[in-house]
Amino acid sequence: MWQQKSFENEANKGILYLVPTPIGNLEDMSFRAIRILKEADLIAAEDTRNTKKLCNYFEIDTQIVSYHEHNKEASGEKLMEKIKQGFKVALVSDAGMPAISDPGYELVQAAIHEQLTVVPLPGANAALTSLIASGIACQPFYFFGFLHRNKKEKRAELEKLRKQRATLIFYESPHRLKETLAIMLDVLGNRKIVICRELTKKYEEFIRGNLEETIEWANIDEIRGEFCLIVEESPLQEEEEQEAHWWQELSIEEHVNHYIIVNSLSSKDAIKQTAKDRAIHKREVYQAYHIDE
C-alpha cells in the first residue's frame, strides 16, 4: 500500500502532471492547465507540432519532448529518470485527456511503480462531453473507446457488449464509420444512437436517431471529423428472461434430451445442466429421466 499526498512537499519533489488540452475550442483550456504547462520543466507531448501550436497560442515556452505510442518505452524511461531527479513533467495528448484512447497509461503505471507523485488535472474529454448532450441515459455508462479495425474482431467485441446494461460510448474514425454502424446494427439491433462530431468547434454536430437512420445519413452525407458514438443500453432484458426459461414447456426428459441432441452433451452433463436450470437436485432429474422413462 502507498498513500500519495499529492501536494505535500510539492516544491521539492518530481511530479507527473496529467494535463487535458482542448478537444477543439482553445477557450476550454483552464487557467490551471496553462499555469502547470508554464511552470513544468518538461512537456511530454503525443505530437510535438500540435503542442507547439497550443503553447504558442498561450505564450508557453516550456521545453517540449516527444512521448507517443511508438517511442513510449524509451521516452518513458527517460521521463521517469527526470521525475526521480525532481523534474516536473506535464503529459499532454493531441486533444482531451491523456491515457483515454491516447498515450499515457504506461507512463502513469511506471510512475506509480516508482512511488512518484501523479497529479491529474480535470478538463476536456470527448466521451463525457458527448454523453451529457446525447439525451441518452448518462449513467451507468460503459466507455469502450475505439473498436478493433478488423471486421471479425470488431464484431466479436460488440457481441461481448451486446447485453451490457449501460450506455455504450465509442470513438470512431471517419473512414471506418459506415462499417462500424452496419456491424452495430447487425449485432446490437436497431438501437438509439447519437453521433457526435466536431465537438466544441464551429461545425459541432449531433446526429440523433436509431442505427438504421444514421446508416442512411452516413450514406448520403459527407463523413468528416473524429466521431464519438453514444449507443443506448441493451433492451434485451425481457427477452433474456424468456430465453432463460425456454425449457418451461418441456418435460424433464425432453429437457435432458435437448442438451444431448442439440448441445451434444453426455447424459451425465445434460442431467447436471437440467438440474441447474430448474434449481432442483440432480437425483430428481436422474430419476425422472432414467427410471420414469
N, C-alpha and C positions, 0 to 999 in steps of 0.2 A: 504493500500500500504506500502511496505517496500523495501527500496533501499539498497541492500547489497553491501558494498565496501569491497571486499574480502581481500585486503592486507593492509587496514587501521588499524593501531594499532595491527598488526599481532602477535607480540611477546607476547602481554598481554591478548589475548583472546582465548577461546576454539574454535577449528575448527574441522569440519568433512571433512577429505580428502577422495576423491573417487579415488582410485589408481588402474589402469588397470595392469594386470600381463600378461606375455606371454601366448599365446594360444598353444605354442609348443616349439618354439626355444627361449631359455633363453637369447640369444643375443638381443632380441627385447625389453628387459627391458630398460627403459630410465634412463639417469643419474639422472633426477629429481625424478623419482619414487623411485629409490634407496635411494636418499637423504631424501625424505619425510619419507620413512619407517624407516630409521635410526634415524631421529630426532623426530619422533612421540613418544608420551608417551605410546600409546597402538596401536596394530594392531588387528582389528576385522576381523576374518577370517571365511569363509564358512567351510573350513576343515583345522583345525589346523595342521594336519600331513603334508598335501601338502604345506602349507605356511611355515612350519618349514624347509622343504627341500629347498624351494626358498630362505629363509633367510640365511640358512647355506651356500648356494652357493655364496651369495653376502656379507657374513660376517655381517649380520644384527642381532643384539642381543636384539632388542626391544621385550617387553613382548607381547605375542600373546594370545588373548582371543577368545572364540567361538561366532560366530554370524551366524546362519543358519536358514533355513526355519522352523525348529521345535522348536527353542528357541528364535525366533526373538522378541517376545513380552517382555519376561522377560529380555533378554540380552539387548534389545534396550533401556529399561528404565534405566538400569544401565549405559549404554554408554551415554545416554542423561545427566545423573547426572554428569558424569565425564567431559563432554564437558562444562556444565554450570560452573563447578569448574575451568575451564581454561585449561583442558587437550586437547592435540592434538591427535585425533583418526584417524587412517588410515584404511579405509574399503577396503578389497580385497575379490575377489571371487576366485574360484579354477583357473580360467583362463579367461582372457578377461576383459570386462567392468563390474563392479558391477552394479546391478539393470537391466542389459539386460539379461533376462531369468535366472537371478541369484538373490540371496537376496540383498536387499539394498534400494528398493523403499520406504518401510515403514520408514526406518531409516532416509532417506533424508526428507521425509514428516514431521516426528516428529521434526527434527532439524529446518526446516523452520517454523513450527508452533511456536517454541520457539524463533524464530528470531536468531538462531545460524548460524554462517557462514559455508557454504558448498562450498568447493573448489574442482572442478573436474580436474583431470589430463587427457590429451589425451593419447591414447595408443592403444594397440592391441584389435581388435574386429573381431570375425569370420565372421559376416554378411557382413561388408563392405569389408573385405579382399577378401571374395569370390566374391562379386558383381563386383569389379573392374577388376577381372581376368576372368569373366564369358563370356564376349563377348556379353552379353545381355544388353540392354539399362540400363544405370546406374541411370537415372532419368526420370520421377519420380519413386520412389520405395516405396513399402509398406512392412515394416518388421512386420511379424506376430509372429515369434518365434516358439515354439512347439505347434503343433496341439493337440487337445484332444486325450487321449488314447482310449476312447470308439469309436467304428466304427461309430455309429449313430451320435454322437456329432461331430466327425471329418468330416463326410460328410456334416453336417449342416453348419459347419464353412467354408468349401470350397464352398458351394453353395452361401454363402454371399459374397465370394471373386471372384466368377466366372466372374463377369462383371467389375472387378476392372481394370481401365485403368492405370496400373502401374506394373512394375516388382515386382514379389512377392518373398519374402525371408522367408524361413522356416528353423528351426533346426529340426533334427530328430535323434533318437537313432537307432543303428544297428538292433535291433530285431523288430522294427516296420517299417523299411524302405520299405520292399516289399509291405506290406499292404497299406501304405500311397501312394506309387506310383500308385498302382492299383486303389485306390479311386480317386486320382488326374486325372488319365486318364478318368475315368468314368464321373467325374463331370466337369472337365476343358476342356476335349478334348485333342487331341494329340499335345500338345504344345512343343516348345523347352524348354529344361531344362538342367541345369548344376548341377551335383552332385559333391560337393567338400568335400574332406576328408583328414585327417591328415595334415591340413594346417600348414605350416612353418616347418614341421618335415621332416625327411629323406624320408619318403614314401608318401609325398604330392601327391595328385592325383586329376585331374579334369576329370569327365566323361561327355562329351558333346554330346547331341543328342536330340531326342524327347522322349516323355514319353514311347511310345511303345518300342523304342530301349533300353532305360535304364531299363525297366522291364525285357527285355531279358537278359541284362547284370547282373541284380541282381539275376536272377535265375541260373546263371552258375558261377558267381564269388563269392569269399569269402567276406562276409559282415562284415567288422570290422571298428572300429573307430566311432567318432561322425561325423555327416553329416550336411552340410549346403546345402540347395536346392535353386537354383535360377531359377525361372519359368517366362517365358515371359508373358507380359501383355495380357489381353483379346483381341482376334482378332475378336470379335463378333459385332463390331460397325455397319457394313453394315447390318448384319442380324437383329440387334436390330432395325435399322431404318426401315427395311422392316416389321418386326413384329409390329412396332409402327403404321404402316399404313395398317394392314392386312384387314381393312374394306373397302378399296378404291373401290373394285369391287361390294360392296353391296349397295343396295338402303337404304335409311334411315329406311324404315320399316324392311328390313332384318337385318339391324344393331341392331335395338332395339330388335327384336325377338331373335337375337343371345344371348344377355345378359339375356333375360328372360328364354330361354331354356337351354343354356349351363352353365350360371353362376347363375341361379336360383334367379335373381334379380326381384324385383317388377317392374311393368311397369313404375312407377314413377322414380325409381332409374335407370332403364335401359335408360329412356329418358334423364335423367341427365347426365349419363356417355357417351351416344352417342353425346350429345351436346358438352361435354368436348373434346371428341376425335376429333370432326370435327371443333371445335372452332367456333361454331355458337350458337345462343340463344336457350334456351330450348323451347321457344314458337314456333320456327320454326320447331323443331323436333316433338313437340306435334301435331302441325297442320298436318305435313306430315304423322304422324303415325295414329292419331285418325280421322282426317277429310278426308284425301285423300285416306284412305284405303277402 
